[in-house]
């Protein structure tokens, strides 16, 4: 079966490329030939980013050029993980033109990540619905990200999803958001990164880090909460006698963060290596949470400023909601009993596999 997968592949974010690869692997393991749409959302193109500095003077223009170059480097540094392992189409930003160049596929799949988050994507993005494409369409673990859609988007989303034969989403909140649109035949499944086991990820990632001491790993996509996150991590590390490490795909300076080891501009393989070896993790990220769970790492997840439903849903599913904290006063008093978590995780893996297999029935 020839499958065309659309998902988000233009972020500076580890989870973006890990979820895309995991979806590809799940499909390949079931005998599918998979291409990934290399879609660059218009608001993330260099042209658009540069246009924001127009009329602000030479200094602003030069800063924008440097920022765009750095952003491109960071994306490529992460994206190479996917590029080395998957078949990807040429990059494009104009769907109206590009869709006419596509060959026919047996199945058009919308994948995981926040593909249906209308705030995140600056509106309803037709690429993530295969708008204008005729053929069998399905969704696996698509994330809505928000609790509900804007009413002005109801009609368009209803129309775009009307020709999907099967729909599954990543969060319970996504099920409810679609039900509010009158779309009832929706199932909840695991994010594709959780469909692969710890052993699978150990084989997939290159071992780029060698552990020499017990450590706590910090990973957050909430830049505005860095100080709070580090303060929480520092307390836990001190109480447990752990060194403090931080990983980021961005440029970070340790003079401000004051951690024992800083992995700045780290690639995706380093992310996997560090989560595999961490004794504890402090995260503010859905996929940071997912990989801590998958590798059996003790952790807490700090509430993000927005789109918190993604994390809350998986923690509720696995009965570890106490790992979700608002501040340093919410730290759980006991560790996670992973034997129970993995029983639940394996159960939902099996259920999600059934849903995925059903999506692939011709």
C-alpha positions as CSV (number, residue, x, y, z in Angstrom):
1,X,0.0,0.0,0.0
2,X,1.3,3.4,-1.0
3,X,0.7,6.0,1.8
4,X,1.1,9.7,1.7
5,X,1.5,11.1,5.3
6,X,1.0,14.7,6.3
7,X,2.1,15.9,9.7
8,X,4.0,18.8,11.1
9,X,7.7,18.7,10.0
10,X,8.8,22.4,10.2
11,X,9.3,23.0,13.9
12,X,12.4,23.5,16.1
13,X,11.2,20.7,18.3
14,X,12.4,17.1,19.0
15,X,8.9,15.7,19.2
16,X,8.0,16.9,15.8
17,X,10.5,14.7,14.0
18,X,10.3,11.8,16.4
19,X,6.5,11.5,16.1
20,X,6.8,11.7,12.3
21,X,9.4,9.0,12.1
22,X,7.4,6.8,14.6
23,X,4.4,7.0,12.3
24,X,6.5,6.1,9.3
25,X,8.0,3.1,11.1
26,X,4.6,1.9,12.2
27,X,3.3,2.0,8.6
28,X,6.5,0.4,7.2
29,X,6.2,-2.4,9.7
30,X,2.8,-3.1,8.3
31,X,4.2,-3.4,4.7
32,X,3.4,0.2,3.6
33,X,5.5,2.3,1.3
34,X,5.4,5.8,2.9
35,X,6.1,9.3,1.6
36,X,6.0,12.3,4.0
37,X,4.8,15.7,2.8
38,X,7.6,18.2,3.4
39,X,5.3,21.0,4.1
40,X,6.6,24.4,5.4
41,X,3.7,26.4,6.8
42,X,3.6,29.8,5.2
43,X,4.1,31.7,8.4
44,X,7.3,29.8,9.0
45,X,8.9,30.5,5.6
46,X,12.0,32.7,5.5
47,X,10.1,35.1,3.2
48,X,7.3,35.6,5.7
49,X,9.7,35.8,8.7
50,X,11.8,38.4,6.9
51,X,8.7,40.5,5.9
52,X,8.1,41.2,9.6
53,X,11.2,43.4,9.8
54,X,10.2,45.5,6.7
55,X,10.3,49.2,7.4
56,X,12.1,48.8,10.8
57,X,15.5,49.8,9.6
58,X,18.8,48.1,8.6
59,X,19.6,46.8,12.1
60,X,16.3,45.1,12.4
61,X,16.7,43.6,8.9
62,X,20.1,42.2,9.7
63,X,18.9,40.7,13.0
64,X,16.1,39.1,11.1
65,X,18.5,37.6,8.6
66,X,20.6,36.1,11.4
67,X,17.6,34.8,13.2
68,X,16.3,33.2,10.0
69,X,19.6,31.6,9.3
70,X,19.9,30.3,12.8
71,X,16.3,29.0,12.7
72,X,17.0,27.2,9.5
73,X,20.1,25.6,10.9
74,X,18.3,24.4,14.1
75,X,15.4,22.9,12.0
76,X,17.9,21.1,9.7
77,X,19.9,19.8,12.7
78,X,16.7,18.1,14.0
79,X,15.1,17.2,10.7
80,X,18.1,15.2,9.5
81,X,16.9,12.4,11.9
82,X,13.8,12.1,9.7
83,X,15.5,12.8,6.4
84,X,18.0,9.9,7.0
85,X,15.2,7.4,7.7
86,X,12.2,8.3,5.6
87,X,11.2,9.2,2.1
88,X,10.2,12.9,2.0
89,X,8.8,15.0,-0.8
90,X,10.5,18.2,-2.0
91,X,9.7,21.1,0.3
92,X,6.7,23.3,-0.5
93,X,4.5,26.0,1.1
94,X,1.8,26.5,-1.6
95,X,-0.7,23.6,-1.3
96,X,-3.0,24.8,-4.1
97,X,-0.2,24.5,-6.6
98,X,1.7,21.5,-5.1
99,X,-1.2,19.1,-4.7
100,X,-1.6,19.1,-8.5
101,X,1.9,17.6,-8.9
102,X,1.2,14.6,-6.6
103,X,0.9,11.1,-8.0
104,X,-2.0,9.0,-6.8
105,X,-1.7,7.1,-3.5
106,X,-3.7,4.3,-2.0
107,X,-4.1,6.0,1.3
108,X,-3.8,9.6,2.5
109,X,-3.0,9.7,6.2
110,X,-3.0,12.7,8.6
111,X,-0.5,12.0,11.3
112,X,0.1,13.0,14.9
113,X,1.2,16.4,16.4
114,X,-1.0,19.5,16.5
115,X,-2.2,19.3,12.9
116,X,-5.7,20.4,13.8
117,X,-4.8,23.1,16.3
118,X,-6.2,26.2,14.6
119,X,-4.4,28.6,16.9
120,X,-1.1,26.9,16.4
121,X,-1.5,26.7,12.6
122,X,-2.9,30.2,12.2
123,X,-6.3,28.9,11.1
124,X,-7.7,25.8,9.4
125,X,-4.8,24.5,7.2
126,X,-6.0,22.5,4.3
127,X,-2.8,20.5,4.0
128,X,-3.6,18.7,7.2
129,X,-7.0,17.6,5.8
130,X,-5.7,16.8,2.3
131,X,-8.1,19.5,1.0
132,X,-8.9,19.0,-2.7
133,X,-7.5,15.5,-2.8
134,X,-9.7,12.5,-3.9
135,X,-9.0,9.2,-2.3
136,X,-9.2,7.3,0.9
137,X,-8.4,9.6,3.8
138,X,-7.8,8.6,7.5
139,X,-6.3,10.2,10.6
140,X,-4.1,8.5,13.1
141,X,-3.4,10.2,16.5
142,X,-4.1,13.7,15.1
143,X,-3.9,16.3,17.8
144,X,-6.4,19.1,18.2
145,X,-4.3,20.6,21.0
146,X,-7.1,23.0,22.0
147,X,-10.2,22.1,24.0
148,X,-12.6,23.4,21.3
149,X,-12.6,24.9,17.9
150,X,-13.7,28.5,17.1
151,X,-17.3,28.5,16.0
152,X,-16.4,30.3,12.8
153,X,-14.3,27.3,11.8
154,X,-17.0,24.6,12.5
155,X,-18.4,24.5,9.0
156,X,-15.1,24.3,7.2
157,X,-13.7,21.5,9.5
158,X,-16.9,19.6,9.2
159,X,-16.7,19.7,5.4
160,X,-13.0,18.8,5.3
161,X,-13.5,15.8,7.6
162,X,-16.7,14.6,5.9
163,X,-14.8,12.4,3.4
164,X,-12.4,10.8,6.0
165,X,-13.3,7.1,6.3
166,X,-11.7,6.7,9.8
167,X,-10.5,9.3,12.4
168,X,-8.5,8.8,15.5
169,X,-7.0,11.4,17.8
170,X,-4.3,11.6,20.4
171,X,-6.3,13.2,23.3
172,X,-9.6,12.7,25.0
173,X,-10.2,16.4,24.5
174,X,-9.8,16.0,20.8
175,X,-12.6,13.4,20.8
176,X,-14.8,15.9,22.6
177,X,-13.9,18.8,20.3
178,X,-14.8,16.7,17.2
179,X,-18.1,15.5,18.9
180,X,-19.0,19.2,19.3
181,X,-18.9,19.4,15.5
182,X,-21.2,16.4,15.1
183,X,-18.3,14.0,14.3
184,X,-19.0,11.0,16.5
185,X,-17.1,8.1,15.0
186,X,-13.7,9.2,16.6
187,X,-11.4,7.0,18.7
188,X,-8.6,7.9,21.0
189,X,-5.2,6.3,20.4
190,X,-1.6,6.7,21.7
191,X,0.8,9.1,20.1
192,X,3.0,7.1,17.7
193,X,6.1,7.7,19.8
194,X,4.5,5.6,22.6
195,X,3.6,2.8,20.1
196,X,7.3,2.1,19.9
197,X,8.8,0.4,23.0
198,X,11.9,1.5,24.9
199,X,13.8,-1.2,23.2
200,X,12.7,0.0,19.8
201,X,13.9,3.5,20.5
202,X,17.2,2.3,21.8
203,X,17.8,0.6,18.4
204,X,16.6,3.6,16.4
205,X,18.7,6.3,18.1
206,X,22.4,6.7,17.8
207,X,24.2,6.5,21.2
208,X,25.7,10.0,21.3
209,X,25.9,10.3,25.1
210,X,27.8,8.2,27.7
211,X,26.6,8.4,31.3
212,X,29.2,9.0,33.9
213,X,27.1,10.2,36.9
214,X,23.4,10.2,38.1
215,X,21.6,13.2,36.6
216,X,18.3,15.0,36.3
217,X,17.4,16.1,32.8
218,X,15.5,19.3,32.1
219,X,13.6,19.7,28.8
220,X,11.1,22.4,28.2
221,X,9.5,24.1,25.2
222,X,8.2,26.8,27.4
223,X,10.9,29.4,27.0
224,X,9.1,32.0,29.2
225,X,9.1,29.5,32.1
226,X,12.8,28.7,32.1
227,X,13.6,30.2,35.5
228,X,10.7,28.5,37.2
229,X,11.5,25.2,35.5
230,X,15.2,25.3,36.6
231,X,14.2,26.2,40.1
232,X,12.0,23.2,40.4
233,X,14.6,21.0,38.8
234,X,17.4,22.3,41.1
235,X,15.3,21.5,44.2
236,X,14.6,17.9,43.0
237,X,18.3,17.4,42.0
238,X,19.5,18.6,45.4
239,X,17.1,16.4,47.3
240,X,18.1,13.3,45.2
241,X,21.8,14.0,44.9
242,X,21.7,14.4,41.1
243,X,23.6,16.5,38.7
244,X,21.6,19.0,36.7
245,X,21.6,18.6,32.9
246,X,19.6,20.6,30.4
247,X,18.9,19.9,26.7
248,X,17.7,22.3,24.1
249,X,17.5,22.6,20.3
250,X,18.1,26.3,20.7
251,X,21.2,28.3,21.5
252,X,21.4,28.5,25.3
253,X,24.1,30.0,27.6
254,X,25.0,28.3,30.8
255,X,26.1,31.6,32.5
256,X,22.4,32.3,32.9
257,X,21.0,28.8,33.5
258,X,23.8,27.5,35.8
259,X,23.4,23.8,35.2
260,X,26.1,21.1,35.5
261,X,25.9,20.2,31.8
262,X,24.2,22.1,29.0
263,X,23.4,20.3,25.7
264,X,22.7,23.4,23.5
265,X,21.8,23.0,19.8
266,X,21.5,19.2,20.6
267,X,20.3,16.9,17.9
268,X,17.5,14.3,18.0
269,X,19.8,11.4,18.8
270,X,21.2,13.2,21.8
271,X,17.6,13.8,23.0
272,X,16.9,10.1,22.9
273,X,20.3,9.2,24.6
274,X,19.7,11.6,27.5
275,X,16.1,10.4,28.2
276,X,17.3,6.8,28.0
277,X,19.9,7.5,30.7
278,X,18.2,10.1,32.9
279,X,17.5,9.3,36.6
280,X,14.8,12.0,36.7
281,X,13.3,14.5,34.3
282,X,11.6,17.8,34.6
283,X,9.7,18.6,31.4
284,X,7.2,21.0,30.0
285,X,6.5,19.3,26.8
286,X,4.1,16.6,25.5
287,X,6.9,14.5,24.0
288,X,9.2,15.1,26.9
289,X,6.5,13.6,29.0
290,X,6.0,10.7,26.5
291,X,9.6,9.8,26.4
292,X,10.0,10.0,30.2
293,X,7.1,7.5,30.5
294,X,8.5,5.2,27.7
295,X,11.9,5.0,29.2
296,X,10.6,4.5,32.7
297,X,12.1,7.7,34.1
298,X,10.8,9.4,37.2
299,X,9.5,12.8,36.2
300,X,7.3,15.8,36.7
301,X,5.6,17.8,33.9
302,X,5.3,21.6,34.5
303,X,2.0,23.0,33.3
304,X,2.5,24.9,30.0
305,X,1.2,28.4,29.3
306,X,-1.3,27.0,26.8
307,X,-2.3,23.7,25.0
308,X,-2.1,21.8,28.3
309,X,-4.8,19.3,27.3
310,X,-2.2,17.2,25.4
311,X,-0.2,16.4,28.5
312,X,-3.2,16.0,30.8
313,X,-4.8,13.5,28.6
314,X,-1.9,11.0,28.5
315,X,-1.3,11.4,32.3
316,X,-4.9,10.7,33.0
317,X,-4.9,7.7,30.7
318,X,-2.0,6.1,32.6
319,X,-3.3,7.1,36.0
320,X,-0.3,9.4,36.9
321,X,-2.0,12.8,36.9
322,X,-0.1,13.8,40.1
323,X,3.0,14.2,37.8
324,X,1.4,17.4,36.4
325,X,2.4,20.3,38.5
326,X,1.7,24.1,38.5
327,X,4.6,25.1,40.7
328,X,7.3,23.9,43.2
329,X,4.6,23.4,45.9
330,X,2.9,20.7,43.9
331,X,5.9,18.2,43.8
332,X,4.6,14.7,44.3
333,X,5.6,12.9,47.5
334,X,6.1,9.5,46.0
335,X,7.7,8.0,42.9
336,X,5.9,6.4,40.0
337,X,5.1,2.7,40.2
338,X,6.1,1.9,36.7
339,X,4.9,-1.7,36.8
340,X,1.3,-0.4,36.9
341,X,2.0,2.3,34.3
342,X,3.4,-0.2,31.8
343,X,0.5,-2.5,32.2
344,X,-1.8,0.3,31.2
345,X,0.6,1.4,28.5
346,X,0.7,-2.0,26.9
347,X,-3.1,-2.3,27.1
348,X,-3.5,1.0,25.2
349,X,-0.7,0.0,22.7
350,X,-2.7,-3.1,21.8
351,X,-5.9,-1.1,21.4
352,X,-4.1,1.5,19.3
353,X,-2.6,-1.2,17.1
354,X,-6.1,-2.5,16.4
355,X,-7.2,1.0,15.4
356,X,-4.2,1.5,13.2
357,X,-4.7,-1.9,11.5
358,X,-8.3,-0.9,10.8
359,X,-7.2,2.3,9.2
360,X,-5.1,0.3,6.7
361,X,-7.9,-2.1,5.6
362,X,-8.5,-1.5,1.9
